[in-house]
Amino acid sequence: MEKAASQLGLGTDAVLRIAVDAHYRMNPAALDASLAAARAAGLLPMAIIATAGNTDFGSIDPLPEIASLAQSAAAWLHVDAAYGGALLFSAHHRARIAGIEAADSLGLDFHKLFWQPIPCSAFLLRDPRHFDSIKLYADYLNPELHQDAGIPNLVTTSLLTTRRFDALKLWISFQTLGRAQLGSMIDRTIELAEHAAAVIRKTPKLELMCDPQLSTVVFRYVPSRPGKDSDLINATLRQRLFDRGLAVIGHTRVRNSQCLKFTCMNPTIANSQMEDLIRTITDEAAEIEAG
């Protein structure tokens, strides 16, 4: 958001961060207080950005409550559903993103839980008339007479002009898999993440940083010997697994601690394979700690 505000000429100070709860979801009470403080200071809250599936934990903000506050503040509501928007296709988990239909705009990344190559994204508007704000005509490209004749041209609904037909690969995938199959694949990745989290909870020396909300699991190895550098061990562990060709593990920082991250994207992985991976992680970490 800071980058977007800077590009718009608003400056990064125009962005107000809102406190989150223990599961890293936006706190509606904190949002309400921030909106009130902004109004009291003579500021105009122009937009509220909610998240449906953040990168680390897959956390989904309480969208109905946020939408209500946005409406009361007469603020534009954008939902970043780059990750969690895939739940629209899940019969079992779609309720998690209830309220997303109230968004004024919505972003989806199909190269996440839709398994598409980069790039493949969509920007959706609840009221398509808002696309008129970026609509321009050029005689050599998309003259107005083409619109009058009913000739479609996506130039008027995009910030880009020359671009690849990225929608083709998505269309082919939908036609090949169908909604039910795609939904079951999404469900399986969530199930796999939940199983991994359950194993991590029961594994000594591993700490689960947050219950998984979608298909990511964030955790870390906690050394038993005092004086050991936990951050160094976790960073070394990740690199060793990669160097030995055993696994590619993601990483992030949570509460200023170096952590490891599973991003479960392969619905064909068995629970036993995940258990084997976790066991390999603890064995390798114990070697590093002992060394």
C-alpha positions as CSV (number, residue, x, y, z in Angstrom):
1,M,0.0,0.0,0.0
2,E,2.8,2.4,0.8
3,K,4.2,1.8,-2.7
4,A,0.8,2.5,-4.3
5,A,0.3,5.6,-2.3
6,S,3.7,6.9,-3.3
7,Q,3.1,6.2,-7.0
8,L,-0.2,8.1,-6.7
9,G,1.6,11.1,-5.3
10,L,-0.2,10.8,-1.9
11,G,3.0,9.9,0.0
12,T,3.4,6.9,2.3
13,D,2.1,8.9,5.3
14,A,-1.3,8.7,3.7
15,V,-1.4,5.0,4.6
16,L,-2.7,4.1,8.1
17,R,-1.9,0.6,9.3
18,I,-4.7,-1.1,11.3
19,A,-4.0,-3.5,14.2
20,V,-4.7,-7.2,13.8
21,D,-5.8,-10.0,16.1
22,A,-4.0,-13.1,17.2
23,H,-4.7,-14.7,13.8
24,Y,-3.4,-11.7,11.9
25,R,-6.8,-10.5,10.7
26,M,-7.7,-6.9,10.7
27,N,-9.4,-5.8,13.9
28,P,-12.7,-4.0,13.1
29,A,-12.7,-2.1,16.4
30,A,-9.2,-0.8,15.6
31,L,-10.4,0.2,12.1
32,D,-13.4,2.0,13.5
33,A,-11.1,3.9,15.9
34,S,-8.7,4.8,13.2
35,L,-11.5,6.1,11.0
36,A,-12.9,8.3,13.8
37,A,-9.4,9.7,14.6
38,A,-8.9,10.5,10.9
39,R,-12.2,12.4,10.7
40,A,-11.4,14.2,13.9
41,A,-8.1,15.3,12.4
42,G,-9.9,16.7,9.3
43,L,-8.7,13.8,7.1
44,L,-10.8,12.0,4.5
45,P,-10.6,8.2,4.6
46,M,-10.8,7.5,0.9
47,A,-10.2,3.8,0.8
48,I,-10.1,0.7,3.0
49,I,-8.0,-2.2,1.9
50,A,-8.9,-5.6,3.3
51,T,-7.2,-8.9,2.7
52,A,-8.7,-12.3,1.9
53,G,-5.7,-14.5,2.5
54,N,-2.5,-12.8,3.5
55,T,0.8,-14.2,2.2
56,D,2.2,-15.7,5.3
57,F,-0.8,-17.2,7.2
58,G,-3.7,-17.0,4.6
59,S,-5.6,-14.9,7.2
60,I,-8.9,-13.5,6.0
61,D,-10.1,-10.2,7.4
62,P,-13.6,-10.1,8.8
63,L,-15.1,-8.8,5.5
64,P,-18.7,-8.1,6.6
65,E,-17.7,-5.9,9.5
66,I,-15.1,-4.1,7.4
67,A,-17.6,-3.6,4.6
68,S,-20.1,-2.0,7.0
69,L,-17.5,0.4,8.3
70,A,-16.4,1.3,4.8
71,Q,-20.0,2.1,3.9
72,S,-20.5,4.2,7.0
73,A,-17.3,6.1,6.1
74,A,-18.3,6.5,2.4
75,A,-14.9,4.9,1.7
76,W,-14.0,2.7,-1.3
77,L,-13.5,-0.9,-0.2
78,H,-10.9,-3.0,-2.0
79,V,-10.3,-6.6,-1.2
80,D,-6.9,-8.1,-1.9
81,A,-8.1,-11.7,-2.7
82,A,-4.9,-12.6,-4.6
83,Y,-4.7,-15.8,-2.5
84,G,-8.0,-16.5,-0.8
85,G,-10.2,-15.6,-3.8
86,A,-9.8,-19.2,-4.9
87,L,-12.2,-20.2,-2.1
88,L,-15.0,-19.0,-4.4
89,F,-14.6,-22.4,-6.1
90,S,-14.6,-24.4,-2.8
91,A,-18.0,-25.8,-1.7
92,H,-16.5,-26.6,1.8
93,H,-14.6,-23.3,2.5
94,R,-16.4,-20.6,0.5
95,A,-18.2,-19.3,3.6
96,R,-14.8,-18.1,4.9
97,I,-14.9,-15.2,2.4
98,A,-18.5,-14.2,3.0
99,G,-18.8,-10.5,2.5
100,I,-16.4,-10.3,-0.4
101,E,-19.4,-9.4,-2.6
102,A,-19.6,-6.0,-0.9
103,A,-16.2,-5.0,-2.2
104,D,-16.0,-2.1,-4.7
105,S,-13.0,-3.7,-6.3
106,L,-11.3,-7.0,-6.0
107,G,-7.9,-8.4,-7.0
108,L,-7.3,-12.1,-7.9
109,D,-4.0,-13.9,-8.7
110,F,-4.6,-17.0,-10.7
111,H,-0.9,-18.1,-10.3
112,K,-1.6,-19.1,-6.7
113,L,-4.3,-21.5,-5.8
114,F,-5.5,-21.7,-9.5
115,W,-2.1,-23.2,-10.5
116,Q,-1.5,-20.9,-13.5
117,P,1.9,-19.7,-14.7
118,I,2.9,-16.1,-13.9
119,P,1.4,-13.7,-14.8
120,C,-2.3,-14.3,-14.6
121,S,-4.3,-11.9,-12.5
122,A,-7.7,-10.1,-12.6
123,F,-9.0,-6.8,-11.3
124,L,-12.7,-6.8,-10.9
125,L,-15.1,-3.9,-10.2
126,R,-18.6,-4.3,-8.7
127,D,-19.8,-1.4,-10.8
128,P,-18.2,-1.7,-14.3
129,R,-18.9,1.9,-15.0
130,H,-15.9,2.8,-12.9
131,F,-13.7,1.4,-15.7
132,D,-14.7,4.6,-17.5
133,S,-12.1,6.5,-15.5
134,I,-9.3,4.8,-17.4
135,K,-11.1,4.7,-20.7
136,L,-9.2,6.5,-23.6
137,Y,-9.6,6.1,-27.3
138,A,-7.0,6.2,-30.0
139,D,-7.9,6.2,-33.7
140,Y,-5.2,3.7,-34.6
141,L,-6.1,1.2,-31.8
142,N,-9.6,1.4,-30.4
143,P,-11.6,4.1,-32.1
144,E,-15.0,5.0,-30.7
145,L,-16.7,3.7,-33.8
146,H,-15.5,0.2,-32.8
147,Q,-17.4,0.5,-29.6
148,D,-20.5,1.8,-31.4
149,A,-20.3,-1.3,-33.7
150,G,-20.0,-3.6,-30.7
151,I,-16.4,-4.7,-31.3
152,P,-14.9,-5.7,-28.0
153,N,-11.5,-4.3,-26.9
154,L,-10.0,-4.9,-23.5
155,V,-7.7,-1.9,-23.8
156,T,-10.5,0.2,-22.1
157,T,-10.5,-2.0,-19.1
158,S,-6.8,-2.3,-18.4
159,L,-3.9,-0.1,-17.5
160,L,-1.8,-2.1,-20.1
161,T,-2.1,-1.9,-23.8
162,T,0.0,-4.5,-25.5
163,R,-0.3,-7.7,-23.4
164,R,-0.5,-11.5,-23.8
165,F,-3.7,-13.4,-23.9
166,D,-3.2,-14.6,-20.3
167,A,-6.9,-15.5,-19.9
168,L,-6.5,-18.3,-22.4
169,K,-4.5,-20.6,-20.1
170,L,-7.1,-20.0,-17.3
171,W,-10.0,-20.8,-19.7
172,I,-8.3,-24.0,-20.8
173,S,-7.8,-25.0,-17.2
174,F,-11.4,-24.4,-16.3
175,Q,-12.6,-26.3,-19.3
176,T,-10.3,-29.2,-18.5
177,L,-10.8,-29.5,-14.8
178,G,-14.3,-28.1,-14.2
179,R,-15.4,-26.3,-11.1
180,A,-15.9,-29.4,-8.9
181,Q,-12.4,-30.8,-9.6
182,L,-10.7,-27.4,-9.1
183,G,-12.6,-27.1,-5.8
184,S,-11.5,-30.5,-4.6
185,M,-7.9,-29.6,-5.4
186,I,-8.1,-26.4,-3.4
187,D,-9.8,-28.3,-0.5
188,R,-7.0,-30.8,-0.5
189,T,-4.2,-28.2,-0.1
190,I,-6.1,-26.8,2.9
191,E,-6.5,-30.2,4.4
192,L,-2.8,-30.9,3.9
193,A,-1.9,-27.7,5.7
194,E,-4.1,-28.5,8.6
195,H,-2.6,-32.0,8.8
196,A,0.9,-30.5,8.8
197,A,0.0,-28.1,11.5
198,A,-1.4,-30.9,13.7
199,V,1.8,-32.8,13.3
200,I,3.9,-29.8,14.1
201,R,1.9,-29.1,17.3
202,K,2.8,-32.6,18.5
203,T,6.4,-32.5,17.5
204,P,8.9,-31.5,20.2
205,K,11.2,-28.5,19.3
206,L,8.8,-27.3,16.6
207,E,6.6,-24.2,17.3
208,L,3.6,-23.4,15.2
209,M,3.4,-19.7,14.8
210,C,-0.3,-19.5,13.9
211,D,-3.1,-21.9,13.0
212,P,-3.2,-22.2,9.2
213,Q,-6.1,-20.3,7.6
214,L,-5.5,-21.5,4.0
215,S,-2.7,-23.7,2.6
216,T,0.3,-22.2,4.3
217,V,1.9,-23.3,7.6
218,V,4.4,-21.1,9.4
219,F,6.6,-22.7,12.1
220,R,10.1,-22.7,13.5
221,Y,12.6,-25.0,15.2
222,V,13.2,-24.1,18.8
223,P,16.6,-25.3,20.1
224,S,16.7,-27.0,23.5
225,R,20.2,-26.0,24.4
226,P,20.4,-22.5,25.9
227,G,22.5,-19.9,24.1
228,K,21.8,-21.4,20.7
229,D,20.9,-18.8,18.0
230,S,17.4,-19.9,16.9
231,D,17.4,-17.6,13.9
232,L,20.7,-18.9,12.7
233,I,19.6,-22.6,13.1
234,N,16.4,-22.0,11.2
235,A,18.1,-20.2,8.4
236,T,20.9,-22.8,8.2
237,L,18.3,-25.6,8.2
238,R,16.4,-24.2,5.3
239,Q,19.6,-23.8,3.2
240,R,20.9,-27.3,4.1
241,L,17.6,-28.9,3.0
242,F,17.9,-27.1,-0.3
243,D,21.6,-27.9,-0.8
244,R,21.0,-31.5,-0.1
245,G,18.0,-31.7,-2.5
246,L,15.7,-32.7,0.2
247,A,13.1,-29.9,0.2
248,V,12.5,-26.3,-0.7
249,I,11.1,-24.6,2.4
250,G,9.8,-21.0,2.4
251,H,10.8,-18.5,5.1
252,T,9.5,-15.4,6.8
253,R,9.8,-13.5,10.0
254,V,7.1,-13.5,12.7
255,R,7.4,-11.5,15.9
256,N,11.0,-10.8,14.9
257,S,11.9,-14.5,14.7
258,Q,13.2,-16.4,11.7
259,C,10.6,-18.9,10.6
260,L,10.0,-21.6,8.1
261,K,6.9,-21.9,5.9
262,F,5.2,-24.6,4.0
263,T,3.1,-23.5,1.0
264,C,1.0,-26.5,0.2
265,M,0.3,-26.4,-3.5
266,N,0.4,-30.0,-4.6
267,P,-2.9,-31.7,-3.9
268,T,-1.5,-35.2,-4.7
269,I,0.9,-35.2,-1.7
270,A,0.0,-37.8,0.9
271,N,-0.2,-37.1,4.6
272,S,2.5,-39.6,5.2
273,Q,4.9,-37.6,2.9
274,M,4.2,-34.5,4.9
275,E,5.0,-36.4,8.1
276,D,8.3,-37.6,6.5
277,L,9.2,-34.1,5.6
278,I,8.6,-32.8,9.1
279,R,10.6,-35.7,10.5
280,T,13.5,-34.8,8.1
281,I,13.4,-31.2,9.3
282,T,13.7,-32.1,12.9
283,D,16.5,-34.6,12.3
284,E,18.5,-32.0,10.2
285,A,17.9,-29.3,12.8
286,A,19.0,-31.5,15.6
287,E,22.3,-32.1,13.7
288,I,22.8,-28.4,13.2
289,E,22.1,-27.7,16.9
290,A,24.5,-30.4,18.1
291,G,27.2,-29.1,15.8
